[in-house]
Amino acid sequence: MKIQILGTGCPKCKRLYENAAVAIKESGITCEIEKIEKIEEITEFGVMMTPALVVDGDVKTVGKVPDVEAIKKYLMTK
């Protein structure tokens, strides 16, 4: 499984990355987490607002920071 955090490095983007890292650790799932900060790469996902959470290439959230429990649900439904 691959998780991508799309964002330019703003505080919300950093918080989403932290929440995702905690969700991965607590759920015990093995997966890769990647930060994508270049606007050109972010727009390739069709995302125009950050932060965004992508799970295995599927954009799950845009423009908000889901909490750890919400991210766990995204991980478990794959």
HTML snippet that shows the backbone in 3Dmol.js (N, CA, C, O; Angstrom):
<script src="https://3Dmol.org/build/3Dmol-min.js"></script>
<div id="view" style="width:600px;height:400px;position:relative"></div>
<script>
const pdb = `
ATOM      1  N   MET A   1       0.854  -1.173   0.000  1.00  0.00           N
ATOM      2  CA  MET A   1       0.000   0.000   0.000  1.00  0.00           C
ATOM      3  C   MET A   1       0.898   1.234   0.000  1.00  0.00           C
ATOM      4  O   MET A   1       1.974   1.246   0.598  1.00  0.00           O
ATOM      5  N   LYS A   2       0.426   2.267  -0.686  1.00  0.00           N
ATOM      6  CA  LYS A   2       1.189   3.510  -0.767  1.00  0.00           C
ATOM      7  C   LYS A   2       0.286   4.683  -0.406  1.00  0.00           C
ATOM      8  O   LYS A   2      -0.809   4.838  -0.946  1.00  0.00           O
ATOM      9  N   ILE A   3       0.771   5.500   0.517  1.00  0.00           N
ATOM     10  CA  ILE A   3       0.058   6.701   0.926  1.00  0.00           C
ATOM     11  C   ILE A   3       0.858   7.902   0.458  1.00  0.00           C
ATOM     12  O   ILE A   3       2.076   7.952   0.629  1.00  0.00           O
ATOM     13  N   GLN A   4       0.174   8.865  -0.132  1.00  0.00           N
ATOM     14  CA  GLN A   4       0.836  10.086  -0.573  1.00  0.00           C
ATOM     15  C   GLN A   4       0.126  11.291   0.051  1.00  0.00           C
ATOM     16  O   GLN A   4      -1.101  11.383   0.061  1.00  0.00           O
ATOM     17  N   ILE A   5       0.927  12.191   0.559  1.00  0.00           N
ATOM     18  CA  ILE A   5       0.414  13.433   1.120  1.00  0.00           C
ATOM     19  C   ILE A   5       0.763  14.526   0.117  1.00  0.00           C
ATOM     20  O   ILE A   5       1.936  14.776  -0.161  1.00  0.00           O
ATOM     21  N   LEU A   6      -0.258  15.170  -0.420  1.00  0.00           N
ATOM     22  CA  LEU A   6      -0.051  16.227  -1.401  1.00  0.00           C
ATOM     23  C   LEU A   6      -0.161  17.570  -0.697  1.00  0.00           C
ATOM     24  O   LEU A   6      -1.199  17.891  -0.119  1.00  0.00           O
ATOM     25  N   GLY A   7       0.903  18.349  -0.746  1.00  0.00           N
ATOM     26  CA  GLY A   7       0.889  19.665  -0.113  1.00  0.00           C
ATOM     27  C   GLY A   7       2.232  20.341  -0.233  1.00  0.00           C
ATOM     28  O   GLY A   7       3.267  19.688  -0.359  1.00  0.00           O
ATOM     29  N   THR A   8       2.203  21.652  -0.193  1.00  0.00           N
ATOM     30  CA  THR A   8       3.408  22.435  -0.425  1.00  0.00           C
ATOM     31  C   THR A   8       4.270  22.628   0.817  1.00  0.00           C
ATOM     32  O   THR A   8       5.324  23.258   0.738  1.00  0.00           O
ATOM     33  N   GLY A   9       3.846  22.102   1.955  1.00  0.00           N
ATOM     34  CA  GLY A   9       4.642  22.233   3.174  1.00  0.00           C
ATOM     35  C   GLY A   9       4.023  23.141   4.217  1.00  0.00           C
ATOM     36  O   GLY A   9       4.681  23.513   5.188  1.00  0.00           O
ATOM     37  N   CYS A  10       2.774  23.499   4.028  1.00  0.00           N
ATOM     38  CA  CYS A  10       2.072  24.354   4.993  1.00  0.00           C
ATOM     39  C   CYS A  10       1.817  23.571   6.293  1.00  0.00           C
ATOM     40  O   CYS A  10       1.962  22.349   6.308  1.00  0.00           O
ATOM     41  N   PRO A  11       1.443  24.253   7.371  1.00  0.00           N
ATOM     42  CA  PRO A  11       1.182  23.550   8.636  1.00  0.00           C
ATOM     43  C   PRO A  11       0.129  22.443   8.520  1.00  0.00           C
ATOM     44  O   PRO A  11       0.280  21.388   9.136  1.00  0.00           O
ATOM     45  N   LYS A  12      -0.931  22.666   7.743  1.00  0.00           N
ATOM     46  CA  LYS A  12      -1.958  21.626   7.574  1.00  0.00           C
ATOM     47  C   LYS A  12      -1.387  20.406   6.865  1.00  0.00           C
ATOM     48  O   LYS A  12      -1.719  19.270   7.205  1.00  0.00           O
ATOM     49  N   CYS A  13      -0.532  20.641   5.884  1.00  0.00           N
ATOM     50  CA  CYS A  13       0.093  19.539   5.143  1.00  0.00           C
ATOM     51  C   CYS A  13       0.979  18.715   6.075  1.00  0.00           C
ATOM     52  O   CYS A  13       0.978  17.485   6.022  1.00  0.00           O
ATOM     53  N   LYS A  14       1.718  19.393   6.909  1.00  0.00           N
ATOM     54  CA  LYS A  14       2.595  18.705   7.868  1.00  0.00           C
ATOM     55  C   LYS A  14       1.772  17.914   8.872  1.00  0.00           C
ATOM     56  O   LYS A  14       2.146  16.799   9.236  1.00  0.00           O
ATOM     57  N   ARG A  15       0.642  18.483   9.330  1.00  0.00           N
ATOM     58  CA  ARG A  15      -0.218  17.780  10.284  1.00  0.00           C
ATOM     59  C   ARG A  15      -0.837  16.539   9.648  1.00  0.00           C
ATOM     60  O   ARG A  15      -0.956  15.503  10.302  1.00  0.00           O
ATOM     61  N   LEU A  16      -1.231  16.633   8.381  1.00  0.00           N
ATOM     62  CA  LEU A  16      -1.781  15.467   7.689  1.00  0.00           C
ATOM     63  C   LEU A  16      -0.735  14.365   7.596  1.00  0.00           C
ATOM     64  O   LEU A  16      -1.050  13.195   7.812  1.00  0.00           O
ATOM     65  N   TYR A  17       0.502  14.725   7.279  1.00  0.00           N
ATOM     66  CA  TYR A  17       1.579  13.728   7.214  1.00  0.00           C
ATOM     67  C   TYR A  17       1.758  13.059   8.580  1.00  0.00           C
ATOM     68  O   TYR A  17       1.887  11.838   8.662  1.00  0.00           O
ATOM     69  N   GLU A  18       1.766  13.854   9.641  1.00  0.00           N
ATOM     70  CA  GLU A  18       1.918  13.305  10.997  1.00  0.00           C
ATOM     71  C   GLU A  18       0.755  12.382  11.345  1.00  0.00           C
ATOM     72  O   GLU A  18       0.966  11.295  11.883  1.00  0.00           O
ATOM     73  N   ASN A  19      -0.465  12.804  11.045  1.00  0.00           N
ATOM     74  CA  ASN A  19      -1.643  11.971  11.333  1.00  0.00           C
ATOM     75  C   ASN A  19      -1.579  10.657  10.554  1.00  0.00           C
ATOM     76  O   ASN A  19      -1.910   9.598  11.088  1.00  0.00           O
ATOM     77  N   ALA A  20      -1.152  10.727   9.295  1.00  0.00           N
ATOM     78  CA  ALA A  20      -1.052   9.518   8.478  1.00  0.00           C
ATOM     79  C   ALA A  20       0.008   8.571   9.045  1.00  0.00           C
ATOM     80  O   ALA A  20      -0.201   7.359   9.081  1.00  0.00           O
ATOM     81  N   ALA A  21       1.130   9.112   9.482  1.00  0.00           N
ATOM     82  CA  ALA A  21       2.192   8.281  10.052  1.00  0.00           C
ATOM     83  C   ALA A  21       1.714   7.571  11.310  1.00  0.00           C
ATOM     84  O   ALA A  21       2.024   6.398  11.516  1.00  0.00           O
ATOM     85  N   VAL A  22       0.963   8.272  12.153  1.00  0.00           N
ATOM     86  CA  VAL A  22       0.419   7.669  13.368  1.00  0.00           C
ATOM     87  C   VAL A  22      -0.607   6.598  13.007  1.00  0.00           C
ATOM     88  O   VAL A  22      -0.610   5.519  13.600  1.00  0.00           O
ATOM     89  N   ALA A  23      -1.470   6.884  12.048  1.00  0.00           N
ATOM     90  CA  ALA A  23      -2.489   5.915  11.627  1.00  0.00           C
ATOM     91  C   ALA A  23      -1.846   4.638  11.103  1.00  0.00           C
ATOM     92  O   ALA A  23      -2.311   3.538  11.404  1.00  0.00           O
ATOM     93  N   ILE A  24      -0.786   4.778  10.324  1.00  0.00           N
ATOM     94  CA  ILE A  24      -0.078   3.613   9.792  1.00  0.00           C
ATOM     95  C   ILE A  24       0.506   2.793  10.935  1.00  0.00           C
ATOM     96  O   ILE A  24       0.364   1.570  10.972  1.00  0.00           O
ATOM     97  N   LYS A  25       1.161   3.473  11.860  1.00  0.00           N
ATOM     98  CA  LYS A  25       1.794   2.783  12.987  1.00  0.00           C
ATOM     99  C   LYS A  25       0.758   2.058  13.847  1.00  0.00           C
ATOM    100  O   LYS A  25       0.939   0.892  14.198  1.00  0.00           O
ATOM    101  N   GLU A  26      -0.329   2.760  14.182  1.00  0.00           N
ATOM    102  CA  GLU A  26      -1.353   2.179  15.054  1.00  0.00           C
ATOM    103  C   GLU A  26      -2.111   1.039  14.382  1.00  0.00           C
ATOM    104  O   GLU A  26      -2.554   0.112  15.060  1.00  0.00           O
ATOM    105  N   SER A  27      -2.266   1.093  13.069  1.00  0.00           N
ATOM    106  CA  SER A  27      -3.027   0.049  12.377  1.00  0.00           C
ATOM    107  C   SER A  27      -2.169  -1.179  12.079  1.00  0.00           C
ATOM    108  O   SER A  27      -2.692  -2.255  11.788  1.00  0.00           O
ATOM    109  N   GLY A  28      -0.852  -1.010  12.156  1.00  0.00           N
ATOM    110  CA  GLY A  28       0.041  -2.144  11.912  1.00  0.00           C
ATOM    111  C   GLY A  28       0.159  -2.539  10.454  1.00  0.00           C
ATOM    112  O   GLY A  28       0.661  -3.619  10.143  1.00  0.00           O
ATOM    113  N   ILE A  29      -0.294  -1.683   9.563  1.00  0.00           N
ATOM    114  CA  ILE A  29      -0.236  -1.957   8.132  1.00  0.00           C
ATOM    115  C   ILE A  29       1.142  -1.583   7.604  1.00  0.00           C
ATOM    116  O   ILE A  29       1.705  -0.554   7.978  1.00  0.00           O
ATOM    117  N   THR A  30       1.671  -2.417   6.742  1.00  0.00           N
ATOM    118  CA  THR A  30       2.934  -2.100   6.088  1.00  0.00           C
ATOM    119  C   THR A  30       2.628  -1.295   4.841  1.00  0.00           C
ATOM    120  O   THR A  30       1.936  -1.768   3.940  1.00  0.00           O
ATOM    121  N   CYS A  31       3.138  -0.091   4.794  1.00  0.00           N
ATOM    122  CA  CYS A  31       2.938   0.719   3.606  1.00  0.00           C
ATOM    123  C   CYS A  31       3.998   1.806   3.522  1.00  0.00           C
ATOM    124  O   CYS A  31       4.697   2.109   4.489  1.00  0.00           O
ATOM    125  N   GLU A  32       4.086   2.370   2.350  1.00  0.00           N
ATOM    126  CA  GLU A  32       5.024   3.442   2.069  1.00  0.00           C
ATOM    127  C   GLU A  32       4.272   4.767   2.198  1.00  0.00           C
ATOM    128  O   GLU A  32       3.119   4.877   1.782  1.00  0.00           O
ATOM    129  N   ILE A  33       4.931   5.765   2.775  1.00  0.00           N
ATOM    130  CA  ILE A  33       4.324   7.095   2.861  1.00  0.00           C
ATOM    131  C   ILE A  33       5.253   8.078   2.157  1.00  0.00           C
ATOM    132  O   ILE A  33       6.468   8.065   2.355  1.00  0.00           O
ATOM    133  N   GLU A  34       4.654   8.927   1.334  1.00  0.00           N
ATOM    134  CA  GLU A  34       5.433   9.851   0.515  1.00  0.00           C
ATOM    135  C   GLU A  34       4.803  11.244   0.555  1.00  0.00           C
ATOM    136  O   GLU A  34       3.581  11.389   0.513  1.00  0.00           O
ATOM    137  N   LYS A  35       5.652  12.256   0.636  1.00  0.00           N
ATOM    138  CA  LYS A  35       5.196  13.642   0.554  1.00  0.00           C
ATOM    139  C   LYS A  35       5.441  14.139  -0.868  1.00  0.00           C
ATOM    140  O   LYS A  35       6.529  13.967  -1.418  1.00  0.00           O
ATOM    141  N   ILE A  36       4.431  14.749  -1.446  1.00  0.00           N
ATOM    142  CA  ILE A  36       4.568  15.356  -2.771  1.00  0.00           C
ATOM    143  C   ILE A  36       4.316  16.850  -2.594  1.00  0.00           C
ATOM    144  O   ILE A  36       3.213  17.268  -2.242  1.00  0.00           O
ATOM    145  N   GLU A  37       5.352  17.645  -2.842  1.00  0.00           N
ATOM    146  CA  GLU A  37       5.271  19.079  -2.580  1.00  0.00           C
ATOM    147  C   GLU A  37       5.299  19.952  -3.833  1.00  0.00           C
ATOM    148  O   GLU A  37       5.001  21.144  -3.760  1.00  0.00           O
ATOM    149  N   LYS A  38       5.652  19.378  -4.974  1.00  0.00           N
ATOM    150  CA  LYS A  38       5.723  20.175  -6.206  1.00  0.00           C
ATOM    151  C   LYS A  38       4.325  20.341  -6.800  1.00  0.00           C
ATOM    152  O   LYS A  38       3.595  19.370  -7.003  1.00  0.00           O
ATOM    153  N   ILE A  39       3.975  21.590  -7.070  1.00  0.00           N
ATOM    154  CA  ILE A  39       2.645  21.908  -7.600  1.00  0.00           C
ATOM    155  C   ILE A  39       2.343  21.119  -8.872  1.00  0.00           C
ATOM    156  O   ILE A  39       1.222  20.644  -9.055  1.00  0.00           O
ATOM    157  N   GLU A  40       3.323  20.977  -9.739  1.00  0.00           N
ATOM    158  CA  GLU A  40       3.115  20.262 -11.001  1.00  0.00           C
ATOM    159  C   GLU A  40       2.687  18.813 -10.744  1.00  0.00           C
ATOM    160  O   GLU A  40       1.816  18.283 -11.435  1.00  0.00           O
ATOM    161  N   GLU A  41       3.306  18.183  -9.748  1.00  0.00           N
ATOM    162  CA  GLU A  41       2.964  16.792  -9.425  1.00  0.00           C
ATOM    163  C   GLU A  41       1.614  16.704  -8.729  1.00  0.00           C
ATOM    164  O   GLU A  41       0.861  15.756  -8.952  1.00  0.00           O
ATOM    165  N   ILE A  42       1.304  17.682  -7.889  1.00  0.00           N
ATOM    166  CA  ILE A  42       0.021  17.695  -7.176  1.00  0.00           C
ATOM    167  C   ILE A  42      -1.132  17.812  -8.171  1.00  0.00           C
ATOM    168  O   ILE A  42      -2.131  17.102  -8.054  1.00  0.00           O
ATOM    169  N   THR A  43      -0.993  18.710  -9.150  1.00  0.00           N
ATOM    170  CA  THR A  43      -2.084  18.911 -10.108  1.00  0.00           C
ATOM    171  C   THR A  43      -2.285  17.703 -11.025  1.00  0.00           C
ATOM    172  O   THR A  43      -3.355  17.550 -11.614  1.00  0.00           O
ATOM    173  N   GLU A  44      -1.276  16.850 -11.154  1.00  0.00           N
ATOM    174  CA  GLU A  44      -1.438  15.626 -11.947  1.00  0.00           C
ATOM    175  C   GLU A  44      -2.498  14.704 -11.346  1.00  0.00           C
ATOM    176  O   GLU A  44      -3.061  13.868 -12.053  1.00  0.00           O
ATOM    177  N   PHE A  45      -2.772  14.847 -10.059  1.00  0.00           N
ATOM    178  CA  PHE A  45      -3.817  14.066  -9.391  1.00  0.00           C
ATOM    179  C   PHE A  45      -5.186  14.715  -9.566  1.00  0.00           C
ATOM    180  O   PHE A  45      -6.192  14.151  -9.136  1.00  0.00           O
ATOM    181  N   GLY A  46      -5.242  15.895 -10.192  1.00  0.00           N
ATOM    182  CA  GLY A  46      -6.500  16.618 -10.333  1.00  0.00           C
ATOM    183  C   GLY A  46      -6.841  17.410  -9.087  1.00  0.00           C
ATOM    184  O   GLY A  46      -7.973  17.866  -8.927  1.00  0.00           O
ATOM    185  N   VAL A  47      -5.869  17.576  -8.204  1.00  0.00           N
ATOM    186  CA  VAL A  47      -6.077  18.269  -6.933  1.00  0.00           C
ATOM    187  C   VAL A  47      -5.721  19.740  -7.102  1.00  0.00           C
ATOM    188  O   VAL A  47      -4.645  20.078  -7.595  1.00  0.00           O
ATOM    189  N   MET A  48      -6.638  20.610  -6.688  1.00  0.00           N
ATOM    190  CA  MET A  48      -6.401  22.055  -6.789  1.00  0.00           C
ATOM    191  C   MET A  48      -6.329  22.720  -5.419  1.00  0.00           C
ATOM    192  O   MET A  48      -6.071  23.921  -5.331  1.00  0.00           O
ATOM    193  N   MET A  49      -6.553  21.957  -4.350  1.00  0.00           N
ATOM    194  CA  MET A  49      -6.501  22.495  -2.998  1.00  0.00           C
ATOM    195  C   MET A  49      -5.748  21.491  -2.128  1.00  0.00           C
ATOM    196  O   MET A  49      -5.956  20.283  -2.241  1.00  0.00           O
ATOM    197  N   THR A  50      -4.886  21.991  -1.272  1.00  0.00           N
ATOM    198  CA  THR A  50      -4.132  21.109  -0.385  1.00  0.00           C
ATOM    199  C   THR A  50      -4.522  21.381   1.061  1.00  0.00           C
ATOM    200  O   THR A  50      -5.080  22.435   1.367  1.00  0.00           O
ATOM    201  N   PRO A  51      -4.237  20.455   1.936  1.00  0.00           N
ATOM    202  CA  PRO A  51      -3.585  19.178   1.700  1.00  0.00           C
ATOM    203  C   PRO A  51      -4.552  18.153   1.120  1.00  0.00           C
ATOM    204  O   PRO A  51      -5.771  18.312   1.182  1.00  0.00           O
ATOM    205  N   ALA A  52      -3.977  17.104   0.559  1.00  0.00           N
ATOM    206  CA  ALA A  52      -4.781  16.006   0.039  1.00  0.00           C
ATOM    207  C   ALA A  52      -4.145  14.687   0.457  1.00  0.00           C
ATOM    208  O   ALA A  52      -2.925  14.577   0.587  1.00  0.00           O
ATOM    209  N   LEU A  53      -4.992  13.698   0.662  1.00  0.00           N
ATOM    210  CA  LEU A  53      -4.552  12.361   1.047  1.00  0.00           C
ATOM    211  C   LEU A  53      -4.873  11.406  -0.099  1.00  0.00           C
ATOM    212  O   LEU A  53      -6.008  11.341  -0.571  1.00  0.00           O
ATOM    213  N   VAL A  54      -3.852  10.666  -0.537  1.00  0.00           N
ATOM    214  CA  VAL A  54      -4.017   9.709  -1.631  1.00  0.00           C
ATOM    215  C   VAL A  54      -3.618   8.330  -1.117  1.00  0.00           C
ATOM    216  O   VAL A  54      -2.545   8.163  -0.536  1.00  0.00           O
ATOM    217  N   VAL A  55      -4.486   7.345  -1.332  1.00  0.00           N
ATOM    218  CA  VAL A  55      -4.204   5.968  -0.932  1.00  0.00           C
ATOM    219  C   VAL A  55      -4.212   5.107  -2.190  1.00  0.00           C
ATOM    220  O   VAL A  55      -5.232   4.986  -2.868  1.00  0.00           O
ATOM    221  N   ASP A  56      -3.071   4.517  -2.490  1.00  0.00           N
ATOM    222  CA  ASP A  56      -2.913   3.679  -3.686  1.00  0.00           C
ATOM    223  C   ASP A  56      -3.429   4.360  -4.953  1.00  0.00           C
ATOM    224  O   ASP A  56      -4.125   3.745  -5.760  1.00  0.00           O
ATOM    225  N   GLY A  57      -3.079   5.637  -5.116  1.00  0.00           N
ATOM    226  CA  GLY A  57      -3.442   6.370  -6.316  1.00  0.00           C
ATOM    227  C   GLY A  57      -4.840   6.951  -6.323  1.00  0.00           C
ATOM    228  O   GLY A  57      -5.218   7.629  -7.278  1.00  0.00           O
ATOM    229  N   ASP A  58      -5.626   6.698  -5.268  1.00  0.00           N
ATOM    230  CA  ASP A  58      -7.006   7.162  -5.182  1.00  0.00           C
ATOM    231  C   ASP A  58      -7.080   8.341  -4.198  1.00  0.00           C
ATOM    232  O   ASP A  58      -6.778   8.178  -3.016  1.00  0.00           O
ATOM    233  N   VAL A  59      -7.477   9.522  -4.680  1.00  0.00           N
ATOM    234  CA  VAL A  59      -7.580  10.701  -3.816  1.00  0.00           C
ATOM    235  C   VAL A  59      -8.741  10.501  -2.848  1.00  0.00           C
ATOM    236  O   VAL A  59      -9.883  10.306  -3.264  1.00  0.00           O
ATOM    237  N   LYS A  60      -8.434  10.551  -1.550  1.00  0.00           N
ATOM    238  CA  LYS A  60      -9.449  10.317  -0.515  1.00  0.00           C
ATOM    239  C   LYS A  60      -9.979  11.608   0.088  1.00  0.00           C
ATOM    240  O   LYS A  60     -11.182  11.729   0.323  1.00  0.00           O
ATOM    241  N   THR A  61      -9.100  12.578   0.344  1.00  0.00           N
ATOM    242  CA  THR A  61      -9.542  13.852   0.912  1.00  0.00           C
ATOM    243  C   THR A  61      -8.782  14.995   0.252  1.00  0.00           C
ATOM    244  O   THR A  61      -7.638  14.841  -0.176  1.00  0.00           O
ATOM    245  N   VAL A  62      -9.446  16.144   0.179  1.00  0.00           N
ATOM    246  CA  VAL A  62      -8.840  17.347  -0.401  1.00  0.00           C
ATOM    247  C   VAL A  62      -9.236  18.541   0.457  1.00  0.00           C
ATOM    248  O   VAL A  62     -10.409  18.721   0.783  1.00  0.00           O
ATOM    249  N   GLY A  63      -8.245  19.356   0.819  1.00  0.00           N
ATOM    250  CA  GLY A  63      -8.513  20.603   1.523  1.00  0.00           C
ATOM    251  C   GLY A  63      -8.827  20.483   2.996  1.00  0.00           C
ATOM    252  O   GLY A  63      -9.276  21.448   3.614  1.00  0.00           O
ATOM    253  N   LYS A  64      -8.597  19.308   3.572  1.00  0.00           N
ATOM    254  CA  LYS A  64      -8.839  19.151   5.012  1.00  0.00           C
ATOM    255  C   LYS A  64      -7.841  18.171   5.597  1.00  0.00           C
ATOM    256  O   LYS A  64      -7.133  17.466   4.878  1.00  0.00           O
ATOM    257  N   VAL A  65      -7.804  18.147   6.919  1.00  0.00           N
ATOM    258  CA  VAL A  65      -6.878  17.264   7.625  1.00  0.00           C
ATOM    259  C   VAL A  65      -7.703  16.256   8.424  1.00  0.00           C
ATOM    260  O   VAL A  65      -8.159  16.566   9.525  1.00  0.00           O
ATOM    261  N   PRO A  66      -7.899  15.055   7.879  1.00  0.00           N
ATOM    262  CA  PRO A  66      -8.633  14.044   8.638  1.00  0.00           C
ATOM    263  C   PRO A  66      -7.833  13.617   9.867  1.00  0.00           C
ATOM    264  O   PRO A  66      -6.602  13.621   9.855  1.00  0.00           O
ATOM    265  N   ASP A  67      -8.549  13.249  10.921  1.00  0.00           N
ATOM    266  CA  ASP A  67      -7.856  12.796  12.128  1.00  0.00           C
ATOM    267  C   ASP A  67      -7.333  11.378  11.928  1.00  0.00           C
ATOM    268  O   ASP A  67      -7.598  10.740  10.909  1.00  0.00           O
ATOM    269  N   VAL A  68      -6.596  10.905  12.905  1.00  0.00           N
ATOM    270  CA  VAL A  68      -5.950   9.592  12.820  1.00  0.00           C
ATOM    271  C   VAL A  68      -6.981   8.490  12.589  1.00  0.00           C
ATOM    272  O   VAL A  68      -6.761   7.606  11.760  1.00  0.00           O
ATOM    273  N   GLU A  69      -8.089   8.529  13.299  1.00  0.00           N
ATOM    274  CA  GLU A  69      -9.103   7.477  13.163  1.00  0.00           C
ATOM    275  C   GLU A  69      -9.710   7.452  11.761  1.00  0.00           C
ATOM    276  O   GLU A  69      -9.959   6.376  11.218  1.00  0.00           O
ATOM    277  N   ALA A  70      -9.949   8.608  11.177  1.00  0.00           N
ATOM    278  CA  ALA A  70     -10.501   8.657   9.824  1.00  0.00           C
ATOM    279  C   ALA A  70      -9.503   8.081   8.820  1.00  0.00           C
ATOM    280  O   ALA A  70      -9.893   7.366   7.896  1.00  0.00           O
ATOM    281  N   ILE A  71      -8.234   8.387   8.997  1.00  0.00           N
ATOM    282  CA  ILE A  71      -7.216   7.857   8.092  1.00  0.00           C
ATOM    283  C   ILE A  71      -7.124   6.340   8.224  1.00  0.00           C
ATOM    284  O   ILE A  71      -6.945   5.640   7.227  1.00  0.00           O
ATOM    285  N   LYS A  72      -7.244   5.832   9.445  1.00  0.00           N
ATOM    286  CA  LYS A  72      -7.232   4.371   9.651  1.00  0.00           C
ATOM    287  C   LYS A  72      -8.357   3.715   8.851  1.00  0.00           C
ATOM    288  O   LYS A  72      -8.165   2.649   8.267  1.00  0.00           O
ATOM    289  N   LYS A  73      -9.522   4.348   8.825  1.00  0.00           N
ATOM    290  CA  LYS A  73     -10.652   3.790   8.071  1.00  0.00           C
ATOM    291  C   LYS A  73     -10.325   3.711   6.582  1.00  0.00           C
ATOM    292  O   LYS A  73     -10.659   2.729   5.920  1.00  0.00           O
ATOM    293  N   TYR A  74      -9.668   4.753   6.057  1.00  0.00           N
ATOM    294  CA  TYR A  74      -9.258   4.714   4.652  1.00  0.00           C
ATOM    295  C   TYR A  74      -8.279   3.565   4.404  1.00  0.00           C
ATOM    296  O   TYR A  74      -8.328   2.912   3.361  1.00  0.00           O
ATOM    297  N   LEU A  75      -7.399   3.326   5.362  1.00  0.00           N
ATOM    298  CA  LEU A  75      -6.415   2.252   5.216  1.00  0.00           C
ATOM    299  C   LEU A  75      -7.069   0.880   5.283  1.00  0.00           C
ATOM    300  O   LEU A  75      -6.672  -0.029   4.555  1.00  0.00           O
ATOM    301  N   MET A  76      -8.052   0.721   6.135  1.00  0.00           N
ATOM    302  CA  MET A  76      -8.685  -0.574   6.347  1.00  0.00           C
ATOM    303  C   MET A  76      -9.650  -0.941   5.227  1.00  0.00           C
ATOM    304  O   MET A  76      -9.967  -2.118   5.053  1.00  0.00           O
ATOM    305  N   THR A  77     -10.119   0.035   4.469  1.00  0.00           N
ATOM    306  CA  THR A  77     -11.097  -0.263   3.414  1.00  0.00           C
ATOM    307  C   THR A  77     -10.419  -0.611   2.097  1.00  0.00           C
ATOM    308  O   THR A  77     -11.106  -0.834   1.100  1.00  0.00           O
ATOM    309  N   LYS A  78      -9.107  -0.664   2.064  1.00  0.00           N
ATOM    310  CA  LYS A  78      -8.399  -1.038   0.834  1.00  0.00           C
ATOM    311  C   LYS A  78      -8.406  -2.527   0.668  1.00  0.00           C
ATOM    312  O   LYS A  78      -7.860  -3.041  -0.308  1.00  0.00           O
TER     313      LYS A  78
END
`;
const viewer = $3Dmol.createViewer("view");
viewer.addModel(pdb, "pdb");
viewer.setStyle({}, {cartoon: {color: "spectrum"}});
viewer.zoomTo();
viewer.render();
</script>
